[in-house]
Amino acid sequence: MTIYKKYRLERGITQQEMAELLKINMNTYRNYELATRVMPYNILARFLKLRGKVDDIKLSKILEELYDNCKNECLWESRHY
């Protein structure tokens, strides 16, 4: 079970609700949960913020900065997956 699914089930929300919280399409979220797609840094940063743990929030800020600094060049953008 992925950390995404585990967290979603712990919160008692649907895949659609989780996708809405992350501001992404539900099918895209489902693929992350099934591990058929890799979650890009900008979406991962949103996920970590949702979890709300101090270390997760610190990491989310780093990921956002990485994403913003190279979003036009990096291979991890969602359109490349």
ChimeraX attribute file (.defattr): number of C-alpha atoms within 10 A of each C-alpha:
attribute: neighborCount
match mode: 1-to-1
recipient: residues
	/A:1	8
	/A:2	11
	/A:3	10
	/A:4	20
	/A:5	19
	/A:6	12
	/A:7	15
	/A:8	17
	/A:9	12
	/A:10	9
	/A:11	11
	/A:12	11
	/A:13	12
	/A:14	13
	/A:15	19
	/A:16	15
	/A:17	13
	/A:18	23
	/A:19	17
	/A:20	13
	/A:21	12
	/A:22	19
	/A:23	12
	/A:24	13
	/A:25	13
	/A:26	17
	/A:27	12
	/A:28	16
	/A:29	23
	/A:30	18
	/A:31	13
	/A:32	18
	/A:33	20
	/A:34	14
	/A:35	13
	/A:36	11
	/A:37	14
	/A:38	16
	/A:39	20
	/A:40	18
	/A:41	21
	/A:42	21
	/A:43	20
	/A:44	19
	/A:45	23
	/A:46	19
	/A:47	21
	/A:48	20
	/A:49	19
	/A:50	16
	/A:51	14
	/A:52	12
	/A:53	11
	/A:54	11
	/A:55	11
	/A:56	18
	/A:57	18
	/A:58	14
	/A:59	16
	/A:60	23
	/A:61	16
	/A:62	14
	/A:63	20
	/A:64	17
	/A:65	15
	/A:66	14
	/A:67	20
	/A:68	12
	/A:69	11
	/A:70	12
	/A:71	15
	/A:72	9
	/A:73	9
	/A:74	12
	/A:75	12
	/A:76	16
	/A:77	18
	/A:78	15
	/A:79	7
	/A:80	8
	/A:81	11
